[in-house]
Amino acid sequence: MRVAKAIEHARAIRADHLAAPTSPLAFPTRLVAIGDPQASSERFLGALAAHGLLGDDGWLRPDARLVAMGDYFDYPGDDARIEGVLILEWLAAHASDHVTILFGNHDAARVMELATVSDERFRAAIEVATPILKLPRAQRAAREAEFLREFPELATPGYAARDYNAFTVEQRDLVKRLLLDGRLILAATAAVHGIPVLITHAGVTTRELSELGVRDHHPQSIADALNARLRAAIAKVDRTWRAGEPTALSLEPLHVAGAGGEEGGGLLYHRPSDPERPGADPQWEQATRARRRYDPRVDLRRGLAQVVGHTGHKKACEEMQRWRAADTDTERGGIRTLRITAAGVVTYRRGADRGDPADAVVYMTDPEMHYVATAADVAVLELGGAADPA
């Protein structure tokens, strides 16, 4: 009944029949991060209910605070075109001190790579792109070039047929509204095991710290700098967005949108990876302007603890196999810890391990929500301390 009520609220919000959730209590008893909600609203809200976070009234419990880790859109199935809207509308109906909503790469793509695309144009691109992706990679070049000539506004056929296949203009309009309202942000802070943590969609490396010019590298200072950079970017498109003009948001060089046959990279795209693994493609992964992968031994700042989404356990096992702890299985889902010691020793394992203060620690929260067996199998990360949208 709780999940059904919550879905009813989300549908009413989408239809402009707005409802107001219960105001949060001044002193929450729980602060929880939930990774990438790329699943149905029933699965997402069912996960909140399974973890005791959904009230009888269909809203987040007033004694809880939630940090949603970004990526509200795109998963297999036609229902994905609507379900991400329902989830994001439901989250945004709560006050900002009740629900913190992070900005992910799939959300950013709606106002970057897909900033000028209509629903009809995108459906036409899917029809052309889908057969291309079914070809062996060695046979795609000519067909990909044809695609780019026909659809120059789309970065790659993969963006249409795979990565952002559930795109709609309704989603883009919602992302714009939430950015203009200040509800979608790049970073928050909290604590894990009593240690302050930076919370972002895909994590911050030394590259971003250098670009931001943050000196003390405290989570709050980094979060403040990231959110200030996003506000400045939004200010540049504020007038045109409000006028209904199709203008792309830019966060370069922190985050680089895909264009001209090249995928994007940087802040919201990159993920940790072993560059020495079999099959690694350094030219694509470590591209200077739009990096898609980073080496945690080199690129993570020691002494900084982070909470991220973006990378599920399946992908992490594939790309960090050498560092996977012996007691860590490969079943989908779960909270995981990537830890790099001062001596450069890397371990990747299940659970939220407490690292040494001198370590670089990344708590990984993407629960692979669409793929785990039930809503109860969607993992959440319990945080200590108050989330701060900075």
C-alpha positions, 0 to 999 in steps of 0.5 A: 500500500505504501508503494502504491500510494507513492506511485499515485503521488508521482503520477499526480505530480506528473499530471500537475495535480500536486501534493505536498509530503510531510515536512521532515523532522528537525533531527532525522534518525537516519540518513541514507544514500541510494544509488542510481534509480535506473529502474521502474518506480515500483522497484525504486519505491519498493526498495525504500519501503523494504528499508523502512524509509517509506511512510504510510502516506506514500512519502519519505518518512519524516524522520529520514533523509535521502541522498539520491545518487543521480541517473534517473533515466535509461534502462531496458524496456519501453516503460523507462520513458515514463518511470524515470520521470515519476521517480524524479518528480516524486523525489523533487516534491520533497523539500531540499532538506528532506531529499538531496538529488544529485546530477548524473551523466544520464541526467546531464545528457538530457540538457547536453548531448540531447539538448536540441533533439525532438522526440520524433528525431530521436526515434528516427535515430534509434531506428538507424542506430540499432542495426549498427550496434548489432554489427561486429565492431570492425564492420561499423565504421562506414555505417557510423559515418553515415549515421553522423552525417544524418544525425550530426546533433547526436554524438554516436549511434550508441547514444541513441540505441543504447546509452540514452535510448529512453530519452524524451523531451519531457525528461529534458524539460524536467531536468531543466526545471530542477536545475533552474530551481536548484534541486539538482546538484553535483555534490553533498557531504555526510559521514561514513563510520564518523569520517566526513565523505564527499558524495557525488555521482561518479567521484572526484579525481585529482584532475577535477581537484586541480581544475577546481583549485580547491586547496584544503581538499576537505569534502565540504570545500570540494562540494562547495566548489562543485556546486558553485561551478554548476550554478555558474553554468546554469546562469549562462543558459538561464535566459535561453532556457526560460525563453524555451530556446534549445541551448546546451548546458556546459560543464567543460572541462570538468565534464565533457559532453560527447560530440562528433563521433566521440563519447563524453568523459570526465566528472560524471562519466569516469569510473575506476579501472585497472589500466593493466587488465586484459582488453584495456583500451588506453586511447579511449579510456584515458583520452586527455579531454574526455577521460572515461576511466581513471587509475585509482592508484594514481588519480584518487587523493589519499585521505579523501573518502567519497561516496559514488554511484555510477558503477555497478558491481558487474562492471567493477568486477570486470574492470578491477578483477585483479584487485577484487578481494578473494571473499567477494563474489560476482553477484549483482548489486550491493554496497562496495568499498574501493580502498587505496592505501598510502603504499598504493595497495588496492582492494575492492570488496563488498561492504562499507569498510572503514579505511585508514584516514590516510587511505583513499576510500570510495564507497560504491552505491550503484545497486544495479536496481533494475537487475537484482531479483527483488526490491529488497535486494536493492542495497542502500548506504547508511550515512552518519551526519547530515547531508549538506547540499552545499 
